[in-house]
Amino acid sequence: MPLQFNLGPTEILLLIIIALILFGPRKLPELAKAAGEAVRIFREESQKITSSIEESTSTKTSASSASSLSDEDLKKLAEKLGVKSEGKSREELINEVIKKAKEKGLI
């Protein structure tokens, strides 16, 4: 959600004049560049966090959907994906099926 400061042209002009008085015309471009870089980094990091949360949510959704499968259906699915089911708990099998499906681009 973008931040909105509701600044009109008068307020922006006033801020520019104050910045010129405080920092001088030579330092102002450097400050603007640094501020732009800070905003860029902030947006990139925010995007990474959002992606991480969405990925975590989709994995939990996939795992909860897989837990509603019967054992027989889960074993059939594992077999089709090439995951060996012998000697594995249900949770281990679900996690490996999800991992294999992601590797193949199915989810």
URTALIN-V986709 format. One record per residue. N is the residue number from 1. RES is the residue in one letter. OMEGA is omega in whole degrees, 0 to 359 (none if undefined). Layout:
N	RES	OMEGA
N	RES	OMEGA
This chain:
1	M	181
2	P	177
3	L	178
4	Q	182
5	F	179
6	N	177
7	L	176
8	G	180
9	P	181
10	T	181
11	E	179
12	I	178
13	L	179
14	L	178
15	L	178
16	I	179
17	I	179
18	I	179
19	A	178
20	L	180
21	I	183
22	L	189
23	F	180
24	G	185
25	P	181
26	R	184
27	K	185
28	L	179
29	P	178
30	E	179
31	L	179
32	A	178
33	K	179
34	A	178
35	A	178
36	G	178
37	E	179
38	A	178
39	V	179
40	R	180
41	I	179
42	F	180
43	R	179
44	E	181
45	E	177
46	S	179
47	Q	178
48	K	180
49	I	179
50	T	179
51	S	180
52	S	179
53	I	180
54	E	179
55	E	179
56	S	179
57	T	181
58	S	178
59	T	179
60	K	178
61	T	179
62	S	180
63	A	180
64	S	176
65	S	180
66	A	182
67	S	178
68	S	177
69	L	173
70	S	180
71	D	181
72	E	179
73	D	179
74	L	179
75	K	178
76	K	179
77	L	179
78	A	180
79	E	180
80	K	180
81	L	179
82	G	178
83	V	179
84	K	185
85	S	183
86	E	175
87	G	181
88	K	176
89	S	180
90	R	181
91	E	178
92	E	180
93	L	178
94	I	181
95	N	180
96	E	177
97	V	179
98	I	180
99	K	181
100	K	179
101	A	177
102	K	179
103	E	181
104	K	178
105	G	181
106	L	176
107	I	none
